[in-house]
Structure formats: structure tokens, C-alpha cells
């Protein structure tokens, strides 16, 4: 009876010595390459070098070593096919029963700071993917392992049954194609970004699992959180959870919405969010004052909400937060005094996110639809170069300050959206309505008496003058909106009638 043979060629050598010793102890013949062969020989494991199998030396700095009929034929030949068996005998090809291979570290290479294009190219594996794909294709006869976590299961099955089960072989084959698809996607995405290719004929995205979630938007929905490989700095995927319950699907979505809004602001700012919409936003010279503003903007909606801060949470801010039921607080850091205060709320999730201010992302935004995927650039632009005052009255310096504040917030509220603000604090937020006047009416209803003296920001143009009429009745003094409606003149006339200053931005910020 012939000895079974395993071809072992791994970059990640964790666990490989014990695995090879176990195989060898059960009578398997080991074939190996380069550094793996050297490592196994150092451990006194009898190894056949790949060049002895191929009768051809490894060459071109190791670029070619396993691309040979004696290797690929030994893997791909169908063992119960008489024609294949005859050809193997004629060609002198021996079967290979197991392939153990993990690939050059392309991912780790592209993540290295200052890495050269030449080094990245050299870490594109060619022979490895070819071998493991061949083994996976022929899985009924060949066991293929790409993950060191599978070593123990394979050894145990061989000890019990003399071979791995067909079910295990098929599962390991599936892992190969998942692995190589991910690997090739990383390479494709590297070139796509390097060459600034937009709207390619085919799109391949790849993400890595960060964690399973308890459930999705509702308890009957399964959910998982995946992270992209690059550009995670300053994103929720890079946050460190310091305390609290496991993040839920809704926590992640809502916190991401708060973070996107927060990144618009340079001065100490708090964004309170509910259902991924800002419900209270405040900026000030200290974080505690900013939080007080954000809380007073909507003390009802912040209950059970998300709070994002662009400065360290200090003792004063933590003392203001502590009495309120919050789901998540995300900030660049937390002082020891703040941790002592907030740490008493064991279920409160505290997320530390260094570089929380980073916002120059190139990764596009993706949205699934039934049977498809929508892709667009990130909305990184806030304003066009020129703002156009279209009314007789110019906004005052203070109004201008509040108009720009409100414009930053309305950019991140779901459309149709209206934001009212005063003294760098939201006084009313009306997101996600099918009618713009309804969005304004909701914002006014929320703000009540606080609206008087506020400014108004609209994410898209006014189709009618009704919004100007309602804003005047509520005490709004200035408006910022994109303009561009065929009925802009009606709104301008109404604003002039009531002495409201109005600015056209020339850019809209729909968010669906």
C-alpha cells in the first residue's frame, strides 16, 4: 500500500511543526518548499524537497517552484478515473493527498507604512493559490488546509478514520475559495485605487468579519459586523470598546451616523443621535458646555441615544452624562475621572476612537437594494467656493456662524431635512419627511419657543415659498439652502417681505 503524501508550503508557520510531526508519525510522506522545508528539517522531520519531486530547481527568487505537472497533476488527477490513472502511470506522476498552504502576506504588506509598489507586487502569491484551488476542485480525493485552526480537526479525523471525512474535505475546499476570493479582491482593489479606476465593469468588495451580533434591526433577523481591510482609522471599525454590553446592529448604525456628523466640526462638539439622525448638536469652547447644549436641544430624544464627542470626555462632561440613559458614548479618549463616573453604569457602551476627526476617506459608500448594489463617492464636500446672498438683507456675522453650523448638521440628517439652530446649538431637527414643509413643521414643533431668533438650513431647495412663510411665523431670521428651484423667486420675494436673509449654497445634501 502506497504512502499518503502531503505537500506543505506555508508562509504562516504557526502550528506547522506539530502538524507535520503528527502526519509523519502516522506514516505520511512530507513534501515541502523553501523556508517551510528548512523549518521542518530543523525539527528533524524527514522532508522531500519540491525540486526532488519536480526534477526542476526552484528559480526566479522562488517565483517558480510548484508550477509543475508533477505537482498540479498529482493534485488534480481523479483517483477513480481509469484514464487519469493510466496517464499518471505513463507520466510517472504520483498522487498528492493533502495540500497545506497559506499565502504570501499581501494584506499585511499593503498595510505597512511607506511600503513600495515593488514590495507589494512581490507579495502577490501565484503558486499558492494555484495549488490550493486545484486541491479544492479535487476535494473528494485531496484534503486542503489554509487555516492553522483546522490542523487539529484534520489530525484527529485521520487518527480515527485513516483520512478526513468527505464532509470535512468539502468544508475545507469551500474555505479555500472564500480565502482566494478575498485575497484576489485585495489585489484588485489595490490596483483600482492605485490607478483611480471608477465604475469598473465588475465590482468585487471584500470585508473581514469583526463580530457576530445578537441580532439585526429586529430580534428575528441575523446580523454580522464586517470591516474593510484599509482606511479604518477614525471609523467605528477601529474603535476600542472599554466597557458595556456588546454592540448591537442598531448601535453600530446609529453611532456611525453620529460620527459622520461629528467629523464636520473642529471646535469642541457633541452630536447626540437617534436612529442615525442628529437629534441634538452643540459646539462650544469646552466639551461640557457643548454637551449641555446638545442635551438641552432635545432632552427627550437623547434618552436611549448615542453621543459622539470630538474631545476627551473629562470629569465635568461625564458628570453631566451620567444621570442620562445613553446606549453608546464614543470619543477619542476618556479621563480616569470620567471612567470612574461612567464605569458605574455597567451596560453603557464606551468606545475609544483615536483619530475621530479623520474624514478624508476615499472608500465609496455602498447601499444594497434587492438584487443589486448602489455605489457612490463619499459626500465629503460641504460647500461650493462661493455662497450667494439672494436677499436684500445680508446675514449678520452671528447669523452666518449659525447658518454654517446648521448646514453642517442638516447634511447628516435624513432627507427631506430641516435644521434650526441658534448660538451653535440645534433648536429643532426635522429629518426624513416626504414633504419639506412637514420636515420644517416637525422641527418647529420640537423647538417650540426656543425657535425665535434661530436660523434655518434645508438640505435641498424650497419648491414653494411655504417654508419661508412658516419660518417667519416661528421667528427664523436667516436661511441657508441650495437654491435651484424653478420657483426660487417666490421664496426670495417672501424672504425679502419678512426681512429674512437667505443664502444659496449651490450644493445639496440629500441623504437617504
C-alpha positions, -999 to 999 in steps of 0.1 A, spaced: 0 0 0 14 34 -10 23 60 15 0 90 15 17 123 7 12 158 19 26 189 2 33 216 29 42 251 19 32 279 43 41 315 50 24 315 84 43 286 101 23 287 134 15 251 144 30 236 113 58 217 131 34 198 154 11 192 125 38 178 103 52 156 131 17 141 136 14 133 99 49 119 97 42 98 128 11 83 110 33 73 81 27 102 57 54 114 33 60 151 36 69 172 5 79 209 11 93 240 -3 118 268 6 115 282 41 89 256 52 112 227 42 141 243 61 119 248 92 107 212 92 142 198 86 155 219 116 129 200 137 143 167 123 112 159 102 120 139 71 111 160 41 113 157 3 122 190 -13 99 201 -41 127 201 -66 132 164 -59 96 159 -69 96 181 -100 132 173 -110 135 211 -116 151 236 -93 132 264 -76 140 295 -97 135 332 -102 138 340 -64 112 314 -56 86 327 -81 85 293 -97 87 262 -76 53 244 -75 40 252 -110 48 218 -125 28 188 -138 42 166 -111 26 189 -85 -6 200 -102 -11 166 -119 -6 149 -85 -33 171 -70 -58 173 -98 -59 137 -111 -92 120 -104 -83 88 -85 -112 66 -96 -109 77 -133 -92 49 -152 -80 73 -179 -64 95 -153 -48 66 -135 -33 54 -168 -20 88 -177 -4 92 -142 14 59 -147 26 68 -181 38 102 -170 53 90 -137 31 113 -116 24 102 -80 -8 114 -62 -7 141 -36 -33 135 -10 -31 167 10 -21 203 4 -13 226 33 -7 261 22 -13 297 33 -3 326 11 21 354 9 10 382 33 -5 406 7 -28 422 32 -1 427 58 21 442 31 -3 468 18 -10 479 54 27 486 61 35 523 63 57 535 34 56 502 16 68 504 -20 48 492 -51 76 468 -58 73 451 -24 36 449 -28 39 432 -62 64 406 -48 38 396 -22 13 386 -47 12 348 -44 9 328 -77 18 292 -69 0 290 -36 -34 300 -49 -29 276 -79 -22 247 -56 -50 252 -31 -76 259 -58 -65 227 -76 -68 208 -43 -102 223 -35 -115 215 -70 -105 178 -64 -117 178 -28 -132 143 -29 -96 130 -31 -75 158 -16 -76 174 18 -66 211 16 -58 233 46 -53 271 45 -61 279 81 -39 266 110 -70 264 132 -80 234 111 -49 214 119 -62 196 150 -95 185 134 -77 170 104 -52 151 126 -80 138 148 -100 126 118 -70 109 103 -63 91 136 -99 80 139 -107 71 103 -74 70 84 -85 100 64 -106 132 67 -143 127 61 -158 138 28 -178 165 47 -147 180 62 -129 179 28 -158 198 12 -159 224 40 -121 229 37 -125 233 0 -152 260 5 -128 278 28 -102 278 0 -124 296 -25 -136 321 2 -99 327 10 -87 331 -25 -116 353 -35 -107 376 -6 -71 375 -15 -77 384 -52 -102 411 -42 -75 428 -21 -51 428 -51 -78 440 -74 -88 468 -50 -52 478 -46 -48 484 -84 -82 500 -86 -72 526 -60 -37 530 -74 -50 537 -109 -80 556 -97 -104 534 -117 -140 544 -113 -171 525 -124 -153 493 -134 -173 468 -154 -173 444 -124 -170 452 -87 -156 430 -61 -157 441 -25 -140 423 4 -145 426 41 -134 407 72 -157 396 100 -153 417 131 -181 401 152 -214 383 151 -242 404 165 -270 393 188 -295 401 161 -302 427 134 -326 456 134 -352 432 150 -347 400 170 -358 377 142 -330 390 119 -295 376 120 -266 401 117 -228 403 114 -204 432 116 -177 432 89 -148 456 85 -129 467 54 -91 460 53 -79 495 47 -90 530 57 -103 520 91 -85 548 111 -111 571 126 -140 547 117 -162 527 140 -144 495 130 -113 509 146 -129 517 180 -119 500 212 -148 491 235 -138 500 270 -169 488 288 -206 479 284 -228 454 267 -220 440 232 -228 465 205 -260 458 186 -268 462 149 -287 494 156 -260 507 180 -234 504 151 -256 521 125 -266 549 149 -231 555 161 -218 556 125 -244 583 117 -233 603 148 -196 600 138 -203 612 102 -219 644 115 -192 649 142 -164 649 116 -178 682 102 -167 701 133 -133 713 145 -142 730 178 -154 710 209 -187 694 197 -212 669 209 -235 651 185 -264 633 200 -281 609 176 -312 587 174 -318 563 146 -287 576 128 -302 611 128 -287 640 148 -312 649 175 -291 675 193 -258 691 183 -238 716 203 -205 733 199 -187 755 225 -153 763 239 -154 733 263 -169 698 258 -191 701 289 -207 732 276 -211 716 242 -229 686 259 -252 708 278 -262 725 246 -268 692 228 -288 678 257 -310 709 260 -316 709 223 -337 678 227 -338 663 262 -364 638 251 -348 622 220 -314 618 236 -329 593 260 -315 559 249 -295 576 222 -259 578 210 -234 605 220 -203 613 199 -176 637 211 -145 651 193 -126 657 226 -117 636 256 -146 630 279 -135 648 311 -149 647 346 -173 677 341 -188 662 309 -191 627 324 -210 642 354 -235 657 330 -238 625 310 -241 601 340 -278 608 350 -290 602 314 -297 568 299 -274 565 269 -267 535 248 -232 545 235 -206 572 241 -178 574 215 -149 598 220 -111 599 213 -104 592 249 -118 592 285 -101 607 315 -96 585 346 -122 606 365 -147 602 336 -141 564 336 -147 563 373 -180 581 369 -193 564 338 -179 530 349 -207 527 374 -232 523 345 -221 488 336 -243 484 305 -232 518 290 -210 511 260 -179 533 260 -160 534 227 -125 549 224 -118 560 189 -84 577 182 -83 600 152 -120 605 155 -116 637 135 -103 619 104 -127 624 74 -107 622 42 -119 588 31 -117 575 -4 -138 543 1 -171 547 -17 -205 544 1 -224 513 -7 -261 505 -3 -278 472 -11 -311 470 -30 -330 438 -38 -308 421 -63 -282 449 -66 -258 473 -51 -256 511 -53 -221 527 -51 -213 564 -48 -185 586 -36 -185 598 0 -202 632 4 -171 650 16 -178 684 2 -196 708 25 -200 740 3 -191 753 -31 -165 780 -33 -190 809 -34 -220 814 -12 -247 837 -28 -268 860 -7 -300 863 -28 -320 886 -5 -319 923 2 -307 918 37 -272 903 43 -269 879 72 -251 892 103 -218 878 114 -235 858 142 -262 846 118 -236 835 94 -218 815 121 -251 797 130 -260 792 93 -228 773 87 -233 753 119 -268 744 108 -256 735 73 -231 710 88 -259 693 107 -285 692 80 -260 675 57 -262 644 80 -300 644 87 -321 621 66 -339 638 37 -361 657 35 -343 675 63 -346 709 81 -323 720 109 -329 751 131 -300 764 151 -290 793 174 -258 800 193 -241 769 177 -268 747 191 -297 729 173 -331 742 183 -351 719 161 -344 690 137 -369 677 112 -355 647 94 -368 621 70 -401 635 58 -417 631 24 -426 668 23 -402 696 31 -429 717 48 -436 687 71 -399 685 80 -400 722 89 -432 719 109 -418 690 129 -386 710 136 -407 740 147 -429 717 169 -399 702 185 -382 735 192 -412 754 205 -404 788 220 -366 783 215 -370 787 178 -373 825 179 -340 840 166 -329 808 151 -315 802 116 -327 775 92 -308 751 70 -325 729 43 -307 700 27 -323 708 -7 -341 737 -24 -376 750 -14 -401 740 -41 -425 767 -28 -425 797 -6 -445 779 22 -413 771 41 -403 808 42 -438 817 54 -436 790 82 -401 800 92 -411 837 95 -440 828 118 -417 807 140 -392 836 144 -364 824 120 -342 852 109 -319 837 82 -320 807 58 -294 787 40 -305 764 12 -291 751 -21 -314 770 -44 -321 758 -79 -359 755 -79 -378 770 -108 -398 788 -82 -368 802 -63 -380 838 -69 -412 831 -48 -390 822 -18 -368 852 -24 -397 876 -25 -412 861 7 -378 864 25 -375 900 14 -410 907 26 -402 894 61 -366 908 63 -351 873 63 -316 869 50 -312 840 26 -281 823 12 -279 799 -18 -251 773 -15 -254 758 -50 -249 723 -35 -275 700 -19 -270 672 6 -297 646 1 -292 616 25 -314 586 20 
